[in-house]
Structure formats: C-alpha cells, structure tokens
Amino acid sequence: MTIDLQKISKKLGFSPEETKKWLKKFVEYSPNYLDPLYEGIKEKDFNKLALTAYKLKGSAAMLGIDELADIAERIYQGAGGEKDIDYLGLVDEVRITIREIKAAL
C-alpha cells in the first residue's frame, strides 16, 4: 500500500503539515494497537482482538487511512464471530502499513 499524503490531506481538509502532525501522533500511538493485537492472537483472546481492532478502525477511518480501516474491520468481524482466519497475517499488514505511514512522513 502506498500512503498518499496529498490524498489524505484533501480528504480531511487539512494542510499537508497538519496531516503529517496527526499521522505522526497515530504512528507514535500505534504500539497501543499492535501490542494488544499480537497479545490477543497469542492468548486466543477474541475479545481483546475485537476491541483493539474496533479502536484501530475508528482511528484509521478518522484519519482517512481507509485501507488500514478495512484491515481493522476484517480483524474485528473475524474476532467478533470467533472465526478461524489469518489474524497474524492481518496484524502484520497493519504493522507494515504503519511503517509505510511513518516512512511517508
């Protein structure tokens, strides 16, 4: 996934500088999403996975990072139904996307 700061800025109605500021805060906060997601997988704690994915989805959507919100929604839907899906693969996609956001700043 390529992070298009111009597209996100336009979508949010922010200047590129404001967008970078908010995305930087998101990246700094990201361990608060990633750590519980990985813990939820390890512990097979579907509630933790669903709750964390729900929070991540909201934050990503609010910041115009639709692809990340979509991944979080897949985790949320899967965990909410305790479905057997590739949670590790999805959380790795989240981690990679966050790295790409950081690199774009």
Secondary structure, DSSP 4 states (H G I P E B T S, - for coil): ----HHHHHHHHT--HHHHHHHHHHHHHHTHHHHHHHHHHHHHT-HHHHHHHHHHHHHHHHHTT-HHHHHHHHHHHHHHHTT----HHHHHHHHHHHHHHHHHH-
